[in-house]
Amino acid sequence: MSNHHAPSERVKQRVAENLRRLRESLGLTVDEFAERAGISRQSLYLLEAARTFPRPETLDKIAKAFSVNSDELYMPEEVAPLLPRPLAEAIDDLPENEKPTEQEIREMLAVRFRGRPTAQTYKYLLQAFRSEKKR
């Protein structure tokens, strides 16, 4: 008897890809990501390989740890680029001609913070990157 609540293989694969993309965009190893998310390394390996599907509370834990919306972990990349929420808010607040380039976004994602960065933190960081480039 099949479980009609089991996710489709396509959804499992999408979540696996999004978790891997999120981890890589943050420049984290499997061990670092798992530790920050509060899950085991083995669980993360299985999730990224689409061998298992996370319970909703696990996805919520991961989303909270990395300031993303858990719904975005289910969405195709074109729909949800998986930027940390504070960075997405900072970008949304900027006028079109001041939005960061893809390279600037990568640089901001590579910065390690003590605690959780806010949208204002990312705005200051972008200003700092740009003023440094002018020198």
N, CA, C and O atoms as a Tinker XYZ file with bonds, in Angstrom:
   540  protein
     1  N      0.845000   -1.175000    0.000000    73     2
     2  CA     0.000000    0.000000    0.000000    64     1     3
     3  C      0.888000    1.235000    0.000000    63     2     4     5
     4  O      1.802000    1.345000    0.818000    81     3
     5  N      0.631000    2.143000   -0.892000    73     3     6
     6  CA     1.480000    3.334000   -0.989000    64     5     7
     7  C      0.980000    4.432000   -0.065000    63     6     8     9
     8  O     -0.205000    4.515000    0.257000    81     7
     9  N      1.906000    5.260000    0.345000    73     7    10
    10  CA     1.583000    6.389000    1.222000    64     9    11
    11  C      1.315000    7.598000    0.336000    63    10    12    13
    12  O      2.236000    8.124000   -0.290000    81    11
    13  N      0.064000    8.043000    0.278000    73    11    14
    14  CA    -0.271000    9.154000   -0.617000    64    13    15
    15  C      0.290000   10.480000   -0.131000    63    14    16    17
    16  O      0.208000   11.475000   -0.852000    81    15
    17  N      0.862000   10.528000    1.081000    73    15    18
    18  CA     1.449000   11.754000    1.596000    64    17    19
    19  C      2.938000   11.866000    1.272000    63    18    20    21
    20  O      3.553000   12.901000    1.531000    81    19
    21  N      3.516000   10.811000    0.708000    73    19    22
    22  CA     4.941000   10.840000    0.379000    64    21    23
    23  C      5.176000   11.834000   -0.754000    63    22    24    25
    24  O      4.388000   11.894000   -1.698000    81    23
    25  N      6.259000   12.616000   -0.667000    73    23    26
    26  CA     6.532000   13.588000   -1.722000    64    25    27
    27  C      6.938000   12.886000   -3.015000    63    26    28    29
    28  O      7.488000   11.785000   -2.996000    81    27
    29  N      6.662000   13.531000   -4.111000    73    27    30
    30  CA     7.079000   12.968000   -5.388000    64    29    31
    31  C      8.597000   13.021000   -5.477000    63    30    32    33
    32  O      9.247000   13.787000   -4.765000    81    31
    33  N      9.147000   12.208000   -6.351000    73    31    34
    34  CA    10.604000   12.207000   -6.550000    64    33    35
    35  C     11.070000   13.580000   -7.021000    63    34    36    37
    36  O     12.156000   14.026000   -6.649000    81    35
    37  N     10.269000   14.245000   -7.827000    73    35    38
    38  CA    10.634000   15.565000   -8.332000    64    37    39
    39  C     10.749000   16.577000   -7.187000    63    38    40    41
    40  O     11.671000   17.393000   -7.159000    81    39
    41  N      9.806000   16.514000   -6.247000    73    39    42
    42  CA     9.852000   17.432000   -5.103000    64    41    43
    43  C     11.060000   17.104000   -4.230000    63    42    44    45
    44  O     11.762000   18.009000   -3.779000    81    43
    45  N     11.306000   15.814000   -3.988000    73    43    46
    46  CA    12.482000   15.412000   -3.202000    64    45    47
    47  C     13.765000   15.930000   -3.849000    63    46    48    49
    48  O     14.653000   16.439000   -3.165000    81    47
    49  N     13.852000   15.796000   -5.157000    73    47    50
    50  CA    15.043000   16.243000   -5.886000    64    49    51
    51  C     15.181000   17.760000   -5.805000    63    50    52    53
    52  O     16.288000   18.273000   -5.638000    81    51
    53  N     14.077000   18.474000   -5.921000    73    51    54
    54  CA    14.114000   19.933000   -5.865000    64    53    55
    55  C     14.593000   20.407000   -4.493000    63    54    56    57
    56  O     15.431000   21.303000   -4.406000    81    55
    57  N     14.067000   19.811000   -3.425000    73    55    58
    58  CA    14.491000   20.183000   -2.076000    64    57    59
    59  C     15.980000   19.862000   -1.902000    63    58    60    61
    60  O     16.725000   20.654000   -1.325000    81    59
    61  N     16.404000   18.713000   -2.395000    73    59    62
    62  CA    17.818000   18.329000   -2.309000    64    61    63
    63  C     18.694000   19.364000   -3.013000    63    62    64    65
    64  O     19.706000   19.799000   -2.465000    81    63
    65  N     18.308000   19.756000   -4.222000    73    63    66
    66  CA    19.076000   20.745000   -4.984000    64    65    67
    67  C     19.093000   22.093000   -4.270000    63    66    68    69
    68  O     20.128000   22.757000   -4.225000    81    67
    69  N     17.961000   22.499000   -3.716000    73    67    70
    70  CA    17.898000   23.785000   -3.022000    64    69    71
    71  C     18.752000   23.791000   -1.764000    63    70    72    73
    72  O     19.406000   24.790000   -1.466000    81    71
    73  N     18.755000   22.694000   -1.026000    73    71    74
    74  CA    19.605000   22.621000    0.168000    64    73    75
    75  C     21.075000   22.709000   -0.221000    63    74    76    77
    76  O     21.845000   23.439000    0.403000    81    75
    77  N     21.461000   21.965000   -1.250000    73    75    78
    78  CA    22.853000   21.986000   -1.718000    64    77    79
    79  C     23.224000   23.390000   -2.227000    63    78    80    81
    80  O     24.309000   23.892000   -1.934000    81    79
    81  N     22.325000   24.012000   -2.984000    73    79    82
    82  CA    22.579000   25.347000   -3.518000    64    81    83
    83  C     22.716000   26.369000   -2.388000    63    82    84    85
    84  O     23.590000   27.235000   -2.429000    81    83
    85  N     21.843000   26.262000   -1.376000    73    83    86
    86  CA    21.922000   27.162000   -0.238000    64    85    87
    87  C     23.257000   26.984000    0.482000    63    86    88    89
    88  O     23.933000   27.964000    0.797000    81    87
    89  N     23.633000   25.738000    0.739000    73    87    90
    90  CA    24.891000   25.464000    1.437000    64    89    91
    91  C     26.075000   26.016000    0.643000    63    90    92    93
    92  O     26.953000   26.670000    1.206000    81    91
    93  N     26.095000   25.752000   -0.659000    73    91    94
    94  CA    27.208000   26.209000   -1.496000    64    93    95
    95  C     27.235000   27.724000   -1.630000    63    94    96    97
    96  O     28.312000   28.317000   -1.673000    81    95
    97  N     26.056000   28.368000   -1.697000    73    95    98
    98  CA    26.019000   29.832000   -1.815000    64    97    99
    99  C     26.578000   30.495000   -0.565000    63    98   100   101
   100  O     27.088000   31.614000   -0.621000    81    99
   101  N     26.479000   29.799000    0.564000    73    99   102
   102  CA    27.012000   30.326000    1.812000    64   101   103
   103  C     28.468000   29.929000    2.019000    63   102   104   105
   104  O     29.097000   30.344000    2.992000    81   103
   105  N     29.001000   29.124000    1.101000    73   103   106
   106  CA    30.394000   28.703000    1.202000    64   105   107
   107  C     30.648000   27.774000    2.378000    63   106   108   109
   108  O     31.737000   27.780000    2.952000    81   107
   109  N     29.652000   26.976000    2.738000    73   107   110
   110  CA    29.789000   26.097000    3.896000    64   109   111
   111  C     30.033000   24.651000    3.470000    63   110   112   113
   112  O     29.520000   24.196000    2.448000    81   111
   113  N     30.818000   23.945000    4.263000    73   111   114
   114  CA    30.977000   22.514000    4.071000    64   113   115
   115  C     29.727000   21.814000    4.596000    63   114   116   117
   116  O     28.891000   22.425000    5.262000    81   115
   117  N     29.615000   20.539000    4.288000    73   115   118
   118  CA    28.492000   19.759000    4.804000    64   117   119
   119  C     28.502000   19.802000    6.333000    63   118   120   121
   120  O     27.456000   19.990000    6.953000    81   119
   121  N     29.670000   19.629000    6.938000    73   119   122
   122  CA    29.776000   19.643000    8.399000    64   121   123
   123  C     29.344000   20.990000    8.984000    63   122   124   125
   124  O     28.599000   21.032000    9.963000    81   123
   125  N     29.812000   22.091000    8.382000    73   123   126
   126  CA    29.470000   23.430000    8.889000    64   125   127
   127  C     27.974000   23.700000    8.766000    63   126   128   129
   128  O     27.344000   24.207000    9.694000    81   127
   129  N     27.414000   23.355000    7.605000    73   127   130
   130  CA    25.990000   23.582000    7.368000    64   129   131
   131  C     25.161000   22.769000    8.356000    63   130   132   133
   132  O     24.241000   23.295000    8.983000    81   131
   133  N     25.487000   21.485000    8.492000    73   131   134
   134  CA    24.730000   20.606000    9.384000    64   133   135
   135  C     24.795000   21.112000   10.825000    63   134   136   137
   136  O     23.788000   21.122000   11.533000    81   135
   137  N     25.980000   21.529000   11.249000    73   135   138
   138  CA    26.129000   22.019000   12.620000    64   137   139
   139  C     25.278000   23.265000   12.857000    63   138   140   141
   140  O     24.561000   23.352000   13.854000    81   139
   141  N     25.359000   24.238000   11.929000    73   139   142
   142  CA    24.570000   25.467000   12.081000    64   141   143
   143  C     23.077000   25.201000   12.020000    63   142   144   145
   144  O     22.295000   25.885000   12.680000    81   143
   145  N     22.668000   24.195000   11.217000    73   143   146
   146  CA    21.245000   23.867000   11.075000    64   145   147
   147  C     20.744000   22.994000   12.222000    63   146   148   149
   148  O     19.537000   22.833000   12.405000    81   147
   149  N     21.667000   22.436000   12.987000    73   147   150
   150  CA    21.259000   21.585000   14.100000    64   149   151
   151  C     20.789000   20.206000   13.669000    63   150   152   153
   152  O     19.928000   19.601000   14.308000    81   151
   153  N     21.373000   19.711000   12.561000    73   151   154
   154  CA    21.050000   18.364000   12.094000    64   153   155
   155  C     22.353000   17.590000   11.946000    63   154   156   157
   156  O     23.432000   18.184000   11.958000    81   155
   157  N     22.264000   16.290000   11.809000    73   155   158
   158  CA    23.477000   15.488000   11.671000    64   157   159
   159  C     24.042000   15.600000   10.253000    63   158   160   161
   160  O     23.323000   15.880000    9.294000    81   159
   161  N     25.329000   15.376000   10.157000    73   159   162
   162  CA    25.988000   15.388000    8.844000    64   161   163
   163  C     25.375000   14.310000    7.952000    63   162   164   165
   164  O     25.142000   14.538000    6.765000    81   163
   165  N     25.116000   13.137000    8.529000    73   163   166
   166  CA    24.528000   12.037000    7.764000    64   165   167
   167  C     23.152000   12.424000    7.218000    63   166   168   169
   168  O     22.822000   12.104000    6.077000    81   167
   169  N     22.360000   13.106000    8.026000    73   167   170
   170  CA    21.033000   13.553000    7.560000    64   169   171
   171  C     21.169000   14.491000    6.378000    63   170   172   173
   172  O     20.428000   14.383000    5.401000    81   171
   173  N     22.128000   15.423000    6.468000    73   171   174
   174  CA    22.314000   16.363000    5.366000    64   173   175
   175  C     22.760000   15.642000    4.098000    63   174   176   177
   176  O     22.273000   15.952000    3.011000    81   175
   177  N     23.682000   14.681000    4.219000    73   175   178
   178  CA    24.099000   13.899000    3.051000    64   177   179
   179  C     22.893000   13.222000    2.392000    63   178   180   181
   180  O     22.740000   13.257000    1.171000    81   179
   181  N     22.043000   12.608000    3.213000    73   179   182
   182  CA    20.868000   11.918000    2.670000    64   181   183
   183  C     19.885000   12.896000    2.031000    63   182   184   185
   184  O     19.290000   12.596000    0.996000    81   183
   185  N     19.715000   14.068000    2.649000    73   183   186
   186  CA    18.820000   15.074000    2.086000    64   185   187
   187  C     19.347000   15.601000    0.758000    63   186   188   189
   188  O     18.595000   15.713000   -0.210000    81   187
   189  N     20.650000   15.929000    0.709000    73   187   190
   190  CA    21.222000   16.474000   -0.530000    64   189   191
   191  C     21.269000   15.447000   -1.651000    63   190   192   193
   192  O     21.290000   15.812000   -2.826000    81   191
   193  N     21.286000   14.178000   -1.300000    73   191   194
   194  CA    21.283000   13.117000   -2.309000    64   193   195
   195  C     19.861000   12.708000   -2.697000    63   194   196   197
   196  O     19.674000   11.811000   -3.519000    81   195
   197  N     18.865000   13.364000   -2.109000    73   195   198
   198  CA    17.451000   13.060000   -2.349000    64   197   199
   199  C     17.128000   11.611000   -1.990000    63   198   200   201
   200  O     16.233000   11.001000   -2.575000    81   199
   201  N     17.863000   11.070000   -1.025000    73   199   202
   202  CA    17.612000    9.702000   -0.565000    64   201   203
   203  C     16.512000    9.671000    0.486000    63   202   204   205
   204  O     15.881000    8.641000    0.723000    81   203
   205  N     16.297000   10.826000    1.109000    73   203   206
   206  CA    15.256000   10.940000    2.122000    64   205   207
   207  C     14.636000   12.323000    1.996000    63   206   208   209
   208  O     15.215000   13.226000    1.391000    81   207
   209  N     13.457000   12.477000    2.571000    73   207   210
   210  CA    12.785000   13.771000    2.521000    64   209   211
   211  C     12.683000   14.297000    3.950000    63   210   212   213
   212  O     12.301000   13.553000    4.854000    81   211
   213  N     13.017000   15.565000    4.163000    73   211   214
   214  CA    13.000000   16.089000    5.530000    64   213   215
   215  C     11.591000   16.267000    6.075000    63   214   216   217
   216  O     10.654000   16.580000    5.341000    81   215
   217  N     11.469000   16.062000    7.368000    73   215   218
   218  CA    10.211000   16.372000    8.034000    64   217   219
   219  C     10.049000   17.892000    8.005000    63   218   220   221
   220  O     11.040000   18.620000    7.950000    81   219
   221  N      8.801000   18.375000    8.042000    73   219   222
   222  CA     8.594000   19.830000    8.018000    64   221   223
   223  C      9.365000   20.567000    9.112000    63   222   224   225
   224  O      9.877000   21.662000    8.881000    81   223
   225  N      9.448000   19.972000   10.297000    73   223   226
   226  CA    10.172000   20.648000   11.378000    64   225   227
   227  C     11.674000   20.741000   11.092000    63   226   228   229
   228  O     12.337000   21.672000   11.550000    81   227
   229  N     12.209000   19.775000   10.333000    73   227   230
   230  CA    13.624000   19.841000    9.947000    64   229   231
   231  C     13.844000   20.975000    8.946000    63   230   232   233
   232  O     14.808000   21.732000    9.058000    81   231
   233  N     12.946000   21.086000    7.973000    73   231   234
   234  CA    13.057000   22.189000    7.008000    64   233   235
   235  C     12.910000   23.537000    7.703000    63   234   236   237
   236  O     13.610000   24.494000    7.370000    81   235
   237  N     12.003000   23.609000    8.665000    73   235   238
   238  CA    11.830000   24.861000    9.415000    64   237   239
   239  C     13.101000   25.211000   10.188000    63   238   240   241
   240  O     13.493000   26.376000   10.246000    81   239
   241  N     13.733000   24.216000   10.771000    73   239   242
   242  CA    14.971000   24.423000   11.531000    64   241   243
   243  C     16.081000   24.948000   10.605000    63   242   244   245
   244  O     16.806000   25.880000   10.954000    81   243
   245  N     16.198000   24.333000    9.418000    73   243   246
   246  CA    17.204000   24.763000    8.445000    64   245   247
   247  C     16.906000   26.184000    7.984000    63   246   248   249
   248  O     17.802000   27.027000    7.937000    81   247
   249  N     15.648000   26.448000    7.643000    73   247   250
   250  CA    15.253000   27.776000    7.160000    64   249   251
   251  C     15.551000   28.843000    8.207000    63   250   252   253
   252  O     16.072000   29.910000    7.881000    81   251
   253  N     15.227000   28.562000    9.443000    73   251   254
   254  CA    15.466000   29.530000   10.519000    64   253   255
   255  C     16.965000   29.765000   10.720000    63   254   256   257
   256  O     17.395000   30.902000   10.914000    81   255
   257  N     17.752000   28.700000   10.673000    73   255   258
   258  CA    19.198000   28.819000   10.889000    64   257   259
   259  C     19.863000   29.692000    9.825000    63   258   260   261
   260  O     20.863000   30.355000   10.100000    81   259
   261  N     19.307000   29.691000    8.605000    73   259   262
   262  CA    19.935000   30.428000    7.506000    64   261   263
   263  C     19.081000   31.583000    6.989000    63   262   264   265
   264  O     19.335000   32.110000    5.906000    81   263
   265  N     18.074000   31.972000    7.759000    73   263   266
   266  CA    17.231000   33.129000    7.444000    64   265   267
   267  C     16.618000   33.076000    6.048000    63   266   268   269
   268  O     16.608000   34.069000    5.321000    81   267
   269  N     16.109000   31.898000    5.689000    73   267   270
   270  CA    15.365000   31.773000    4.435000    64   269   271
   271  C     13.958000   31.310000    4.783000    63   270   272   273
   272  O     13.716000   30.818000    5.885000    81   271
   273  N     13.042000   31.467000    3.854000    73   271   274
   274  CA    11.673000   31.019000    4.042000    64   273   275
   275  C     11.633000   29.524000    3.723000    63   274   276   277
   276  O     12.097000   29.114000    2.659000    81   275
   277  N     11.092000   28.710000    4.615000    73   275   278
   278  CA    11.081000   27.265000    4.373000    64   277   279
   279  C     10.332000   26.910000    3.090000    63   278   280   281
   280  O     10.656000   25.909000    2.450000    81   279
   281  N      9.341000   27.707000    2.705000    73   279   282
   282  CA     8.623000   27.447000    1.448000    64   281   283
   283  C      9.558000   27.518000    0.248000    63   282   284   285
   284  O      9.361000   26.807000   -0.738000    81   283
   285  N     10.579000   28.376000    0.326000    73   283   286
   286  CA    11.517000   28.522000   -0.786000    64   285   287
   287  C     12.301000   27.241000   -1.029000    63   286   288   289
   288  O     12.770000   27.009000   -2.143000    81   287
   289  N     12.448000   26.413000   -0.016000    73   287   290
   290  CA    13.200000   25.174000   -0.178000    64   289   291
   291  C     12.473000   24.175000   -1.069000    63   290   292   293
   292  O     13.083000   23.229000   -1.567000    81   291
   293  N     11.175000   24.380000   -1.271000    73   291   294
   294  CA    10.374000   23.509000   -2.141000    64   293   295
   295  C     10.301000   24.027000   -3.572000    63   294   296   297
   296  O      9.913000   23.284000   -4.474000    81   295
   297  N     10.666000   25.290000   -3.797000    73   295   298
   298  CA    10.419000   25.946000   -5.087000    64   297   299
   299  C     11.569000   25.755000   -6.062000    63   298   300   301
   300  O     12.717000   25.578000   -5.655000    81   299
   301  N     11.251000   25.791000   -7.365000    73   299   302
   302  CA    12.314000   25.757000   -8.372000    64   301   303
   303  C     13.207000   26.986000   -8.234000    63   302   304   305
   304  O     12.759000   28.034000   -7.769000    81   303
   305  N     14.467000   26.857000   -8.638000    73   303   306
   306  CA    15.435000   27.948000   -8.497000    64   305   307
   307  C     14.975000   29.236000   -9.154000    63   306   308   309
   308  O     15.219000   30.322000   -8.627000    81   307
   309  N     14.306000   29.130000  -10.311000    73   307   310
   310  CA    13.870000   30.334000  -11.022000    64   309   311
   311  C     12.873000   31.150000  -10.190000    63   310   312   313
   312  O     12.786000   32.370000  -10.326000    81   311
   313  N     12.131000   30.461000   -9.337000    73   311   314
   314  CA    11.099000   31.119000   -8.537000    64   313   315
   315  C     11.690000   31.679000   -7.241000    63   314   316   317
   316  O     11.339000   32.783000   -6.824000    81   315
   317  N     12.569000   30.932000   -6.616000    73   315   318
   318  CA    13.142000   31.334000   -5.331000    64   317   319
   319  C     14.661000   31.221000   -5.377000    63   318   320   321
   320  O     15.199000   30.116000   -5.302000    81   319
   321  N     15.356000   32.341000   -5.500000    73   319   322
   322  CA    16.808000   32.287000   -5.600000    64   321   323
   323  C     17.514000   31.956000   -4.285000    63   322   324   325
   324  O     18.741000   31.847000   -4.272000    81   323
   325  N     16.789000   31.794000   -3.189000    73   323   326
   326  CA    17.337000   31.387000   -1.897000    64   325   327
   327  C     18.387000   32.323000   -1.327000    63   326   328   329
   328  O     19.456000   31.888000   -0.898000    81   327
   329  N     18.083000   33.573000   -1.327000    73   327   330
   330  CA    18.939000   34.526000   -0.624000    64   329   331
   331  C     18.464000   34.584000    0.819000    63   330   332   333
   332  O     17.266000   34.464000    1.079000    81   331
   333  N     19.376000   34.765000    1.756000    73   331   334
   334  CA    18.916000   34.960000    3.126000    64   333   335
   335  C     17.915000   36.120000    3.166000    63   334   336   337
   336  O     18.104000   37.132000    2.490000    81   335
   337  N     16.867000   35.970000    3.948000    73   335   338
   338  CA    15.788000   36.962000    3.996000    64   337   339
   339  C     16.300000   38.391000    4.207000    63   338   340   341
   340  O     15.857000   39.293000    3.496000    81   339
   341  N     17.225000   38.636000    5.164000    73   339   342
   342  CA    17.689000   40.021000    5.347000    64   341   343
   343  C     18.376000   40.586000    4.099000    63   342   344   345
   344  O     18.238000   41.773000    3.804000    81   343
   345  N     19.113000   39.748000    3.370000    73   343   346
   346  CA    19.758000   40.227000    2.150000    64   345   347
   347  C     18.705000   40.521000    1.084000    63   346   348   349
   348  O     18.789000   41.540000    0.398000    81   347
   349  N     17.731000   39.653000    0.941000    73   347   350
   350  CA    16.656000   39.894000   -0.037000    64   349   351
   351  C     15.913000   41.186000    0.290000    63   350   352   353
   352  O     15.573000   41.955000   -0.609000    81   351
   353  N     15.661000   41.426000    1.588000    73   351   354
   354  CA    14.982000   42.665000    1.992000    64   353   355
   355  C     15.839000   43.885000    1.673000    63   354   356   357
   356  O     15.327000   44.901000    1.203000    81   355
   357  N     17.137000   43.786000    1.927000    73   355   358
   358  CA    18.040000   44.906000    1.636000    64   357   359
   359  C     18.031000   45.217000    0.144000    63   358   360   361
   360  O     17.991000   46.383000   -0.247000    81   359
   361  N     18.068000   44.188000   -0.685000    73   359   362
   362  CA    18.072000   44.378000   -2.137000    64   361   363
   363  C     16.743000   44.988000   -2.590000    63   362   364   365
   364  O     16.722000   45.905000   -3.411000    81   363
   365  N     15.642000   44.476000   -2.051000    73   363   366
   366  CA    14.319000   44.987000   -2.427000    64   365   367
   367  C     14.161000   46.467000   -2.098000    63   366   368   369
   368  O     13.481000   47.194000   -2.822000    81   367
   369  N     14.790000   46.919000   -1.004000    73   367   370
   370  CA    14.674000   48.311000   -0.568000    64   369   371
   371  C     15.469000   49.287000   -1.440000    63   370   372   373
   372  O     15.215000   50.491000   -1.413000    81   371
   373  N     16.420000   48.775000   -2.205000    73   371   374
   374  CA    17.286000   49.654000   -2.996000    64   373   375
   375  C     16.617000   50.078000   -4.298000    63   374   376   377
   376  O     15.863000   49.307000   -4.892000    81   375
   377  N     16.895000   51.313000   -4.746000    73   375   378
   378  CA    16.412000   51.719000   -6.065000    64   377   379
   379  C     17.051000   50.822000   -7.134000    63   378   380   381
   380  O     18.139000   50.284000   -6.929000    81   379
   381  N     16.389000   50.672000   -8.240000    73   379   382
   382  CA    16.843000   49.761000   -9.302000    64   381   383
   383  C     18.297000   50.008000   -9.700000    63   382   384   385
   384  O     19.047000   49.055000   -9.909000    81   383
   385  N     18.702000   51.270000   -9.806000    73   383   386
   386  CA    20.062000   51.584000  -10.254000    64   385   387
   387  C     21.125000   51.330000   -9.182000    63   386   388   389
   388  O     22.319000   51.443000   -9.461000    81   387
   389  N     20.704000   50.986000   -7.953000    73   387   390
   390  CA    21.657000   50.714000   -6.873000    64   389   391
   391  C     21.678000   49.247000   -6.456000    63   390   392   393
   392  O     22.400000   48.877000   -5.530000    81   391
   393  N     20.898000   48.414000   -7.129000    73   391   394
   394  CA    20.858000   46.991000   -6.772000    64   393   395
   395  C     22.232000   46.374000   -6.998000    63   394   396   397
   396  O     22.930000   46.738000   -7.944000    81   395
   397  N     22.623000   45.437000   -6.126000    73   395   398
   398  CA    23.951000   44.834000   -6.262000    64   397   399
   399  C     24.053000   43.927000   -7.478000    63   398   400   401
   400  O     23.066000   43.355000   -7.943000    81   399
   401  N     25.270000   43.815000   -7.974000    73   399   402
   402  CA    25.540000   42.889000   -9.073000    64   401   403
   403  C     25.576000   41.471000   -8.501000    63   402   404   405
   404  O     25.608000   41.285000   -7.284000    81   403
   405  N     25.572000   40.495000   -9.372000    73   403   406
   406  CA    25.674000   39.099000   -8.928000    64   405   407
   407  C     26.974000   38.881000   -8.156000    63   406   408   409
   408  O     26.994000   38.164000   -7.156000    81   407
   409  N     28.061000   39.505000   -8.624000    73   407   410
   410  CA    29.347000   39.377000   -7.934000    64   409   411
   411  C     29.283000   39.988000   -6.530000    63   410   412   413
   412  O     29.812000   39.412000   -5.579000    81   411
   413  N     28.649000   41.132000   -6.400000    73   411   414
   414  CA    28.521000   41.767000   -5.077000    64   413   415
   415  C     27.685000   40.895000   -4.135000    63   414   416   417
   416  O     27.981000   40.795000   -2.945000    81   415
   417  N     26.650000   40.272000   -4.677000    73   415   418
   418  CA    25.828000   39.374000   -3.854000    64   417   419
   419  C     26.672000   38.202000   -3.378000    63   418   420   421
   420  O     26.610000   37.827000   -2.207000    81   419
   421  N     27.461000   37.621000   -4.276000    73   419   422
   422  CA    28.345000   36.509000   -3.882000    64   421   423
   423  C     29.309000   36.938000   -2.781000    63   422   424   425
   424  O     29.545000   36.198000   -1.826000    81   423
   425  N     29.863000   38.144000   -2.928000    73   423   426
   426  CA    30.807000   38.642000   -1.917000    64   425   427
   427  C     30.116000   38.821000   -0.567000    63   426   428   429
   428  O     30.687000   38.493000    0.473000    81   427
   429  N     28.885000   39.342000   -0.582000    73   427   430
   430  CA    28.163000   39.531000    0.678000    64   429   431
   431  C     27.819000   38.185000    1.314000    63   430   432   433
   432  O     27.873000   38.048000    2.537000    81   431
   433  N     27.467000   37.195000    0.499000    73   431   434
   434  CA    27.146000   35.876000    1.029000    64   433   435
   435  C     28.367000   35.189000    1.636000    63   434   436   437
   436  O     28.232000   34.326000    2.503000    81   435
   437  N     29.555000   35.574000    1.179000    73   435   438
   438  CA    30.778000   34.954000    1.678000    64   437   439
   439  C     31.209000   35.493000    3.042000    63   438   440   441
   440  O     32.035000   34.876000    3.714000    81   439
   441  N     30.663000   36.630000    3.455000    73   439   442
   442  CA    31.040000   37.240000    4.730000    64   441   443
   443  C     30.436000   36.435000    5.883000    63   442   444   445
   444  O     29.253000   36.096000    5.869000    81   443
   445  N     31.276000   36.138000    6.880000    73   443   446
   446  CA    30.810000   35.429000    8.082000    64   445   447
   447  C     30.468000   36.457000    9.153000    63   446   448   449
   448  O     31.265000   37.354000    9.428000    81   447
   449  N     29.306000   36.337000    9.751000    73   447   450
   450  CA    28.858000   37.270000   10.776000    64   449   451
   451  C     28.816000   36.584000   12.126000    63   450   452   453
   452  O     28.625000   35.371000   12.219000    81   451
   453  N     28.998000   37.372000   13.164000    73   451   454
   454  CA    28.697000   36.896000   14.514000    64   453   455
   455  C     27.235000   37.237000   14.721000    63   454   456   457
   456  O     26.860000   38.407000   14.644000    81   455
   457  N     26.413000   36.256000   14.979000    73   455   458
   458  CA    24.988000   36.511000   15.106000    64   457   459
   459  C     24.328000   36.585000   13.741000    63   458   460   461
   460  O     24.936000   36.251000   12.724000    81   459
   461  N     23.093000   37.020000   13.732000    73   459   462
   462  CA    22.319000   37.081000   12.483000    64   461   463
   463  C     22.365000   38.481000   11.891000    63   462   464   465
   464  O     22.025000   39.455000   12.563000    81   463
   465  N     22.788000   38.584000   10.626000    73   463   466
   466  CA    22.786000   39.902000    9.991000    64   465   467
   467  C     21.369000   40.363000    9.678000    63   466   468   469
   468  O     20.478000   39.552000    9.427000    81   467
   469  N     21.177000   41.676000    9.697000    73   467   470
   470  CA    19.883000   42.264000    9.354000    64   469   471
   471  C     19.964000   42.845000    7.953000    63   470   472   473
   472  O     21.031000   42.862000    7.340000    81   471
   473  N     18.836000   43.319000    7.451000    73   471   474
   474  CA    18.835000   43.989000    6.146000    64   473   475
   475  C     19.775000   45.200000    6.192000    63   474   476   477
   476  O     20.506000   45.455000    5.235000    81   475
   477  N     19.754000   45.938000    7.297000    73   475   478
   478  CA    20.629000   47.106000    7.441000    64   477   479
   479  C     22.095000   46.698000    7.412000    63   478   480   481
   480  O     22.922000   47.418000    6.853000    81   479
   481  N     22.428000   45.561000    8.001000    73   479   482
   482  CA    23.807000   45.053000    7.972000    64   481   483
   483  C     24.266000   44.877000    6.526000    63   482   484   485
   484  O     25.369000   45.279000    6.157000    81   483
   485  N     23.401000   44.270000    5.718000    73   483   486
   486  CA    23.760000   44.045000    4.310000    64   485   487
   487  C     23.867000   45.361000    3.541000    63   486   488   489
   488  O     24.706000   45.484000    2.648000    81   487
   489  N     23.037000   46.337000    3.871000    73   487   490
   490  CA    23.138000   47.637000    3.199000    64   489   491
   491  C     24.482000   48.290000    3.514000    63   490   492   493
   492  O     25.144000   48.818000    2.620000    81   491
   493  N     24.885000   48.254000    4.783000    73   491   494
   494  CA    26.189000   48.814000    5.164000    64   493   495
   495  C     27.325000   48.061000    4.478000    63   494   496   497
   496  O     28.296000   48.662000    4.019000    81   495
   497  N     27.190000   46.743000    4.415000    73   495   498
   498  CA    28.219000   45.923000    3.777000    64   497   499
   499  C     28.363000   46.280000    2.294000    63   498   500   501
   500  O     29.479000   46.402000    1.788000    81   499
   501  N     27.253000   46.444000    1.614000    73   499   502
   502  CA    27.289000   46.817000    0.200000    64   501   503
   503  C     27.960000   48.181000    0.029000    63   502   504   505
   504  O     28.777000   48.365000   -0.874000    81   503
   505  N     27.615000   49.137000    0.899000    73   503   506
   506  CA    28.259000   50.458000    0.842000    64   505   507
   507  C     29.765000   50.329000    1.053000    63   506   508   509
   508  O     30.555000   50.989000    0.378000    81   507
   509  N     30.154000   49.473000    1.997000    73   507   510
   510  CA    31.577000   49.291000    2.280000    64   509   511
   511  C     32.295000   48.683000    1.074000    63   510   512   513
   512  O     33.385000   49.129000    0.717000    81   511
   513  N     31.692000   47.669000    0.443000    73   511   514
   514  CA    32.296000   47.067000   -0.753000    64   513   515
   515  C     32.478000   48.106000   -1.841000    63   514   516   517
   516  O     33.529000   48.175000   -2.478000    81   515
   517  N     31.450000   48.912000   -2.052000    73   515   518
   518  CA    31.498000   49.899000   -3.133000    64   517   519
   519  C     32.485000   51.025000   -2.842000    63   518   520   521
   520  O     33.163000   51.495000   -3.756000    81   519
   521  N     32.580000   51.463000   -1.604000    73   519   522
   522  CA    33.539000   52.526000   -1.288000    64   521   523
   523  C     34.967000   51.984000   -1.372000    63   522   524   525
   524  O     35.890000   52.720000   -1.723000    81   523
   525  N     35.147000   50.725000   -1.058000    73   523   526
   526  CA    36.481000   50.111000   -1.159000    64   525   527
   527  C     36.919000   50.014000   -2.618000    63   526   528   529
   528  O     38.097000   50.201000   -2.926000    81   527
   529  N     35.977000   49.723000   -3.519000    73   527   530
   530  CA    36.294000   49.606000   -4.934000    64   529   531
   531  C     36.672000   50.952000   -5.551000    63   530   532   533
   532  O     37.435000   51.008000   -6.515000    81   531
   533  N     36.133000   52.032000   -4.990000    73   531   534
   534  CA    36.426000   53.378000   -5.518000    64   533   535
   535  C     37.842000   53.823000   -5.207000    63   534   536   537
   536  O     38.385000   54.699000   -5.880000    81   535
   537  N     38.439000   53.223000   -4.191000    73   535   538
   538  CA    39.791000   53.627000   -3.785000    64   537   539
   539  C     40.838000   53.221000   -4.769000    63   538   540
   540  O     42.020000   53.493000   -4.561000    81   539
